[in-house]
Structure formats: C-alpha cells, structure tokens
C-alpha cells in the first residue's frame, strides 16, 4: 500500500512542479524587459546616425531641394489648422491620387491656392457576397466630384520624398454642412 501511494504521489509532484515552474516564467513581470523612451540626446544621436545612412542622405538632399522646400512650405501653411483641429475649406481638384501612390483611398485638394494629397488610408470594407451587402466607410466620399467645396479637419500633415505634395490625413469631411466622413477612433488606444 505504501509503494502504491508513493507511485501515485511522485508523478503528481513532478507534474505540479513543471506546471508551477512554467507558470513563473510566463507571468513573472520582473523578468520582462520594458523599453524606456529615449532621452533627447539619445534621439539626437540616433537621428544623426540615420542621416549618415544612404536613405538619410537622400532624404536630407530632398529636404534641401526646391521640391522639398515647396512641400515643407505647403505643410507650414496649414500647421495652425492641424494643431487646432480647425476647419479648412478645400476644393477637390482630382478624385485620384498621383500615379504609383500607396496611400490607400484619397484625392487631391486645393487649400488657399496650394495643392495637397488628402489621404484616408486603406479601405476597410465589410463584404458579404451572399446578401450583396457592400458596406464601405468611404462610400459617401466616392460621390464627391471635382470642384466640390468641402470642409476638412485633420490631426496630421506629413511629407515624403516620393510625393510632390504634403499629405493630409483625412479625419473629418463635410459637404454642404453635412458630415460625410468622420474617422472612427482607434480601438484599444488613447
């Protein structure tokens, strides 16, 4: 009887020890490494290091070129509206983006006699082929026409050497006092 008890208890002890040891390594927060944000001097050093790479050199040359200066000047013209998330009146000049662009859905607009790319990002459509339900978040934007006057708001303007225009992220679009697009807030983020 004693031998049988030991025979039953020994595997139980071994298995529970393995489970406990594995549990500690997975859930022990003190062993996980957390990355600290870089200090200002570390960011400056990393930036200098990147600027010495071939991509960094090309970017800095573009930034100093007349094309780069034009893009930065265009972005500076709307910086206050971006910072304040205020209305900007825009006229649609083209319903497509420049050839070869990889910005997703977007269009070209003119704000205060300056051309911009208005980008909304990749399409996120819910397609249900059996019920013929094509719910697309950009559906109302597709009804816009060239020369339509719209009101836009954005939180971000960016630039890239690939494009000859500043890139405005489309967060809000209004046509004739009717909201036709409003970006949904990110899930799980701030």
HELIX and SHEET records of a PDB file:
HELIX    1   1 UNK A    2  UNK A   27  1                                  26    
HELIX    2   2 UNK A   29  UNK A   31  5                                   3    
HELIX    3   3 UNK A   40  UNK A   51  1                                  12    
HELIX    4   4 UNK A   54  UNK A   64  1                                  11    
HELIX    5   5 UNK A   66  UNK A   77  1                                  12    
HELIX    6   6 UNK A   79  UNK A   84  1                                   6    
HELIX    7   7 UNK A  141  UNK A  143  5                                   3    
SHEET    1   A 8 UNK A 157  UNK A 158  0                                        
SHEET    2   A 8 UNK A 166  UNK A 169 -1                                        
SHEET    3   A 8 UNK A 114  UNK A 121  1                                        
SHEET    4   A 8 UNK A 105  UNK A 111 -1                                        
SHEET    5   A 8 UNK A  88  UNK A  94 -1                                        
SHEET    6   A 8 UNK A 149  UNK A 153 -1                                        
SHEET    7   A 8 UNK A 172  UNK A 175 -1                                        
SHEET    8   A 8 UNK A 178  UNK A 182 -1                                        
SHEET    1   B 2 UNK A 126  UNK A 128  0                                        
SHEET    2   B 2 UNK A 133  UNK A 135 -1                                        
END                                                                             
